[in-house]
Every structure is written in structure tokens, then in C-alpha cells.
């Protein structure tokens, strides 16, 4: 297993839900954390002030300039990037039969283009580390379709393609990529779900444990995908 002490991890969408749980878990492991979110004040409210092992960055997923600034701040603080966790994501009700094109575009920008360009910018630094890691928080909606929210489903299928494409081009330089595909997770994103009670859904802390495991595995024991469900499905 790779020792976490001194390794630098960037986490998008870190203020709440899955992202916050991942940040808390990796802090326990000894990672230096670069946390990105739309509102840095919310990061301070969630985690306290910045310190020698944690910085907060304004990260708007649709802004390339914001991505560059975030990476520059991370490198200025520690001179390296060892892990990237693409966690920020959104959903809406855009379907095949209804919805404005702008709604489709925004889901695509946040769920696909943002992790793509963040990966592109971080990849040279992850390659330089020799044991670089990327974890993409995808969804079982990237493996099958069980609802009408086609923009979200399409975006998560695309994120799976990005995960496997990055895994292929980074392999020889020690970059390992894992796509974590949960079903319903107990977060704000599922607050309107009526199919399951909140207590039946996946706890974000359990996903955070899986992220920590994916980051810690050596180059010789990579996990390409993790499918995580809270209910029985025939496919899984």
C-alpha cells in the first residue's frame, strides 16, 4: 500500500456530501488536501481555516481559468500533485422528450468537460509522481439507464469513457484511474428521491473509504471500476 503522508490530493466539490466525506477521510490518512469549490467560504465553514496541510480554492467547474488558478495554487503550496478526485457533479430533469438545450449543456460542462480538462492539466504532474492516482466519482447511471434523466445518464457514461481513456494513456507512467459507480447516496442530490428512505442509501463515508483504498493500492493492484449498490439489481 502507498503511504499517504506528504502526498497531495485535489478534490473538487469538497464542501458537502461525497466530496466532504472524502476530504475528511483523506485528512485522517495524512494527505495534503487542495479543496476546490464554488464558495471558498463554505470550505472554511466546513473544515476550518486553511493550514499547512490544506488549502481552499475557488473552483467553478465551467471555468478553465479557475482550473488553472486552482492547480497553480496547489503547486505553489507543495510543488506536486499525487491524486485528483473528480467529484463535482450536477443533475437535472432533462429527458429525451423535454428540456432546454441549456440544461443539457450545463450538465455536460460540469460532469464531462470539467473533469476532462482538469485531468488534462493535472496529468503531467501525476505522471511525474510515478504513482499518480485519479478517482472519478461516476455512477451506476454510467453503466445502465433506469430513469428518464438522459442528460445525467449520458454524462456519466461519458465519464466512464474518460476514466478508461485516461487509464490507458497514463498506465506506463504509473497513473492509475478508478471510476467509482454508486447508486443512491445519502446527499443533497438525492433529497427528492422517494424510491428509498435516506437510511437505506449509501453513506458518503463508506464511499470515502473506497476512495482511500483506490488511492493507496500499489501500481500492481489497480481497480478500474467499483460498482457500489444499496439495493439488489440483476446486473450487479
N, C-alpha and C positions, 0 to 999 in steps of 0.2 A: 504494500500500500504506500502511496505517496504521502510524505509528511506535509501537513498544511502550513506549518509555521513559516511565515515570511512570504508565502505565495499570495499573489494579488488576484482578486476576483471582482469583475464588474457585473453588476446585477441591475437590469432595467425593471422599471415598475416596482420599486422596492418599498413603497410606503405602506402597502396593505396586502392582505390575502397571501397568496403563494409567495410573492416576492419578499414580503416582510418576514415570513417564516424561514425562507432560505437564508436571508441575511442574518437572522438570529442564530440559525444553526451553524452557519459558516464562521460566525464570530466565535462561537464556542470552540470550534475546531482550531482557531488560531490564524485564520485568513486575514489579510489586509483587505478591506472592503471599499470599493468605489461604487457608491449607490447612486443610481440615476432615477429621477422622477420629474414630473412636470413642475412640482412645487417643492423646492428645497426646504421651505419652512415646514412642510409636512414631514419631511425626513427628520428634521430636528425634533419635531414633536414626538415622532415615533421612536427615535433612537437616542435622543440627547444631542449635545453639541459634537462637532467633529473632534477627532482626536488623532493621535499618531498612527493609529491603525484603521482609520475610517475617514473618508471624505464624502461629501454630499455634492451632487452636481445637478444642475437644471438640465433635464433631458426631455425634449419634445420629440417623440418618435418620428414625426413627419419632417423634422428639420435636419438636413445634412450638416449645416453649420453647428448645430447643437451637438451632434455626434462627434464632430471633430474637436470641439471645445472640451467635451467630456473626456475623450481619450487623451488629449493634451494635458488636462489636469491630472489624470491618473499617472501618466508617465512623468510629469513634473514631480509628483509626490514620491514615487517609488522606482521609476525607471524601468518598469517591466509590467507585463500583463500575462498572467498564467491561466486565467479562466474567464470565459464570457458566458453569462447566463441570460439568454434572451427570453425574458418573462413577460414583458409588457404586451398586452393584447386587449382587443375590444370585440364586441359582438353587437349585432342589431337584428332586426326582423326582415331584412332584405331577402326576398324569395325570388324564385324563377318568375312568378306571375305578378309580383308587386314590389315597389320600392324605387326610390330615386337613384339615379346613377351616382350622385354624390355620396350616398350611403355606401354603395359598393366600393367606390374609390377610397373612402376613408378606412374601411376595414382592410382593404388591400395595402394601403400605405402603412398602416400600423402593424399589421400581422405578418406581412410578407416583405415589403420593401425595406422597412426599418431594420429587421434582423439581417436581411441580406447585406445592406450597406454597412451595418455595424460589424458584421462578420468580415467583410472585405477589408475594412480599415484595421481591424484587430489582428487579422491573420498573420501579417509579418511578425508581430510581436509574439504570438502564440507559437509560431514556427521557431522563433529564436529561443524560446524557453525549452524546447526539446520534449516537453511533456505538457503541451498546451491542451486545454480542455474547453469544449463548447457544449453547453446543455441548452437545448431548445425546448421550452415548455409548449408542447403541441397539444394534442387532444385525441381522444378516440374518434372525434369527428374528422380527424385526418386519416382514419383507417376505414371508416364506414359512414354511411349517412342515415340518420334516424329522425331527422326533423326537417322543417321547411327553410331553415335559416341558411340558404345556399351560399351567401357571401362568406359567412363564417366557415362553413364546411369546405368551400373551395380554398380559403386562405390557409386552413390547417393542412389540407392535402399538399398545398404548395410548400408549406414549411417543412413537411416531411421530405419533399424533393430537395429543398435546400440543405437539410440535415445530411442526407446521403451523398449529395454532391460535394459538400464540404468535407465530409469524412473521407471521400475518395481522394481529393486533391491534397489533403493535409496529412495523409497517413504516413508517407515516407519521412516526414519531418516530425513525427511524434504527436501530431494533433489528433485527438480522439473526440468524436462527436456523438452525443447521445440525445435522442428525442424522447422526452417523457410524455406519454399519452394518457392522461387521466380522463375518467368520465366526470360525473358531477363532483365538484369540490366545494366545500362549505366556504364560499366567499361572497362578496357583493355581486359578482357576476351571475350567481345562481340564486339570488334572493327572491326572484319571482317564480322559481321552479316549484311546481306542485306535484310532480311525479314522485318525489321523495321528500321525506322530512329532513330538515337540516342535519339532525343527528345521525342520519343514515348515509350521509355523503362523506367523501374522503376528507380527512383532516389535513389542512395545509402543512402541518408539522410533519406528517408522515411522508408527504412528497418531498419536503426539505431533507429528510433523512436519505431518500433515494438520490437526490442531487448530490449530497455529500459523498455518498458511496460512488457515484459515477465519477466524481472528480478525483477520488482517492485511488481508484483502481490503476494498476500499472499499465503501461503501453501494451503489454502482452495479454491483457484481460479486459478488452473494451466491450462495452454494451452499446449496440447501435440503437436499440429501441427498448423502452419499458412501457408495457401496457398495464394500466392500473385501473381496476374497476371496483365499484362499490355494490354491484349487483350482478347477477348471473346473466351472461349473454352467450348464445350458442357459438359465436365466433371466437370467444375468449374464455 
